[in-house]
Each structure stands twice: as structure tokens, then as C-alpha cells.
């Protein structure tokens, strides 16, 4: 695998307004490292309860998909999950165990993440830089749309670090030599 030509260039992207393009470049970079961290995991490894930790790798991947879906609703549609969406995504968003995060293949998680990201990117193409400043609230505090996507990036980066730690030290058969940055 080789790096995309613009992976390490945080900046504007064609087809997006300038600041939205910067956000898109950050989302691409973060996702690259998440995909490197989960490469080649088996369903058993995805489900393995980490020693001394709560969330399996599968639970973290399901959570990231649910979080991006929630932030799509909040920032693109000015709403939260409807009843059907809540039934589908809230268990993963809250790290509740269930079929959304057990017994799945890596490919099924990656498929969901890719579909969700495709919807995010399509919606971001329709937004301008002023949209990032639209007011919102977060945990009852003043926020803006940009904060929601910054928060998502923080979440993805944080959980990628957890996944790397789990792979290196906390699941049965862990490899302390695992390098999430290796190609």
C-alpha cells in the first residue's frame, strides 16, 4: 500500500469550499490511520474483550460509525436520530454490547464506515465555509458546526489510539511489535 499523494497535506480540497476542504483533508488523514490500525483483524480479534478495558475493537468501530451518523443528523439536518435511527445507532453510540459490535467481520465494519463517510463527504460538498460557524449547542454549551466535526476527529483519533493499544497489549495473541503506521 502506498500513501495517497495528499495524505500529509492538510489544506483545501478540490470541490469543497476552502475551510470545509481543510476539514475534509483532516478527516481523510484520520481515517487513513484508523484503517491502518485495524488491518487484518479477524472477527475473533474484533470481538476479543481487552484485558482491563471495556470496549472491543469492534465496539469502537461501531461507535465511530454511530457518532459520524449522529453528527451528520445534527449538522446537516439540524436534528437528532429519529426512532428507527436511535434503535439502530444508539447502542453502538453508548457502547452497549450487541450484534452491532459482535460477530462481525472487519469488512462489514469498513463497509459501514465507508458508506457513512461517503454521505458525509457528499453533504460537505454542498456546504460553504460560513456553515461551519452556524451556532449549535454541545452538552448545553454554546458550540458551532465546526466544533461537532472537530469533536468527531478527536473521537476517531482517540479511538485509533485505543485500537493500537488493544492490538499491541490487551487482546489474546497481542503483538507488542504491531506498528499501526506500517504499510
C-alpha positions as CSV (number, residue, x, y, z in Angstrom):
1,X,0.0,0.0,0.0
2,X,1.2,3.5,-0.8
3,X,0.2,6.8,0.7
4,X,-2.3,9.0,-1.2
5,X,-0.4,11.9,-2.7
6,X,-2.2,14.4,-0.5
7,X,-2.4,12.4,2.8
8,X,0.1,14.7,4.6
9,X,-1.2,17.9,3.1
10,X,-3.7,19.4,5.4
11,X,-5.4,22.1,3.3
12,X,-8.0,22.9,0.7
13,X,-9.5,20.1,-1.4
14,X,-11.0,20.4,-4.9
15,X,-14.8,20.5,-4.9
16,X,-15.1,21.9,-1.4
17,X,-15.1,25.5,0.0
18,X,-11.6,26.4,1.5
19,X,-12.3,25.7,5.2
20,X,-14.5,22.8,4.5
21,X,-11.7,21.4,2.3
22,X,-9.3,21.6,5.2
23,X,-11.8,19.6,7.4
24,X,-12.1,17.0,4.6
25,X,-8.3,16.7,4.5
26,X,-8.2,16.1,8.2
27,X,-11.0,13.5,8.0
28,X,-9.0,11.7,5.3
29,X,-5.8,11.7,7.3
30,X,-7.5,10.4,10.4
31,X,-9.4,7.7,8.6
32,X,-6.1,6.5,6.9
33,X,-4.6,5.8,10.4
34,X,-7.8,4.1,11.6
35,X,-7.7,1.8,8.7
36,X,-4.0,1.0,9.2
37,X,-4.7,0.2,12.9
38,X,-7.5,-2.3,12.2
39,X,-5.9,-4.0,9.1
40,X,-6.1,-7.8,9.0
41,X,-8.2,-8.2,12.2
42,X,-10.2,-11.4,12.5
43,X,-13.8,-11.5,13.9
44,X,-12.4,-13.1,17.0
45,X,-9.9,-10.3,17.5
46,X,-12.5,-7.6,16.8
47,X,-14.7,-9.2,19.5
48,X,-12.0,-10.0,22.0
49,X,-12.6,-8.4,25.4
50,X,-9.4,-6.4,26.1
51,X,-7.8,-7.2,29.4
52,X,-8.6,-4.4,31.9
53,X,-10.6,-2.5,29.3
54,X,-14.3,-2.3,28.4
55,X,-14.5,-1.8,24.6
56,X,-13.5,-4.3,22.0
57,X,-12.1,-3.1,18.7
58,X,-15.4,-4.0,17.1
59,X,-17.3,-1.9,19.6
60,X,-15.0,1.1,18.9
61,X,-15.6,0.8,15.1
62,X,-19.4,0.6,15.6
63,X,-19.2,3.6,17.9
64,X,-17.3,5.7,15.4
65,X,-19.9,4.9,12.7
66,X,-22.8,5.8,15.0
67,X,-21.1,9.0,16.1
68,X,-20.5,10.1,12.5
69,X,-24.1,9.3,11.7
70,X,-25.3,11.3,14.7
71,X,-23.2,14.3,13.7
72,X,-24.5,14.1,10.2
73,X,-28.0,14.5,11.5
74,X,-27.1,17.3,13.9
75,X,-25.0,19.3,11.5
76,X,-26.6,18.6,8.1
77,X,-30.2,18.2,9.1
78,X,-30.5,20.1,12.5
79,X,-32.0,17.1,14.2
80,X,-31.1,14.1,16.3
81,X,-31.8,10.5,15.4
82,X,-35.4,9.6,14.7
83,X,-36.9,6.5,16.5
84,X,-35.6,4.0,13.9
85,X,-32.2,5.6,13.7
86,X,-31.9,5.6,17.5
87,X,-32.8,1.9,17.6
88,X,-30.0,1.2,15.1
89,X,-27.2,3.6,16.3
90,X,-27.7,4.4,20.0
91,X,-26.5,1.0,21.3
92,X,-23.2,1.5,19.5
93,X,-23.0,5.2,20.3
94,X,-23.4,4.3,24.0
95,X,-21.0,1.3,23.7
96,X,-23.8,-1.2,24.7
97,X,-23.0,-4.8,23.7
98,X,-25.0,-6.3,20.9
99,X,-24.9,-7.6,17.3
100,X,-23.8,-4.2,16.0
101,X,-20.4,-4.9,17.6
102,X,-20.2,-8.7,18.0
103,X,-19.6,-11.5,15.4
104,X,-18.9,-9.2,12.5
105,X,-16.1,-9.2,10.0
106,X,-13.7,-6.4,9.5
107,X,-15.1,-5.9,6.1
108,X,-18.6,-5.3,7.4
109,X,-17.4,-2.6,9.8
110,X,-15.3,-1.0,7.0
111,X,-18.3,-1.1,4.6
112,X,-20.4,0.8,7.2
113,X,-17.7,3.3,7.8
114,X,-17.1,3.9,4.1
115,X,-20.9,4.4,3.4
116,X,-21.2,6.8,6.2
117,X,-18.1,8.8,5.1
118,X,-19.4,8.9,1.6
119,X,-22.6,10.6,2.8
120,X,-20.5,13.0,4.9
121,X,-18.3,14.0,2.0
122,X,-21.3,14.4,-0.3
123,X,-23.0,16.7,2.2
124,X,-19.8,18.7,2.9
125,X,-19.5,19.4,-0.9
126,X,-22.9,21.2,-0.6
127,X,-21.7,23.5,2.3
128,X,-19.7,26.7,2.4
129,X,-17.3,28.0,5.0
130,X,-20.0,30.1,6.7
131,X,-21.9,26.8,7.5
132,X,-19.0,25.8,9.8
133,X,-19.8,28.8,12.1
134,X,-23.6,28.0,12.4
135,X,-24.5,28.0,16.0
136,X,-25.3,24.8,17.8
137,X,-25.1,23.6,21.4
138,X,-23.0,20.8,22.8
139,X,-23.7,19.4,26.2
140,X,-25.8,22.5,26.9
141,X,-22.9,24.9,26.0
142,X,-22.6,27.2,23.0
143,X,-20.9,25.5,20.1
144,X,-20.9,25.6,16.3
145,X,-21.0,23.1,13.4
146,X,-17.2,23.2,13.2
147,X,-16.9,22.0,16.8
148,X,-19.0,18.9,16.0
149,X,-16.7,17.8,13.3
150,X,-13.6,18.7,15.3
151,X,-15.1,16.6,18.1
152,X,-15.6,13.7,15.7
153,X,-12.0,14.0,14.6
154,X,-10.9,13.9,18.2
155,X,-13.0,10.8,18.8
156,X,-11.6,9.0,15.7
157,X,-8.0,9.8,16.7
158,X,-8.6,8.8,20.3
159,X,-10.2,5.5,19.4
160,X,-7.5,4.8,16.8
161,X,-5.0,5.1,19.7
162,X,-7.1,2.7,21.8
163,X,-7.3,0.2,19.0
164,X,-3.5,0.3,18.6
165,X,-3.1,-0.2,22.4
166,X,-5.6,-3.1,22.3
167,X,-3.8,-4.7,19.4
168,X,-0.4,-4.4,21.0
169,X,-1.1,-5.4,24.5
170,X,-4.7,-6.2,25.5
171,X,-6.2,-8.9,23.3
172,X,-5.2,-12.6,23.3
173,X,-2.3,-13.1,21.0
174,X,-1.5,-9.4,21.0
175,X,1.7,-8.4,19.3
176,X,3.7,-5.8,21.1
177,X,5.5,-5.2,17.8
178,X,2.4,-4.1,16.0
179,X,3.0,-0.9,14.1
180,X,-0.2,1.0,13.1
181,X,1.8,3.2,10.8
182,X,3.4,0.4,8.8
183,X,2.3,-0.1,5.2
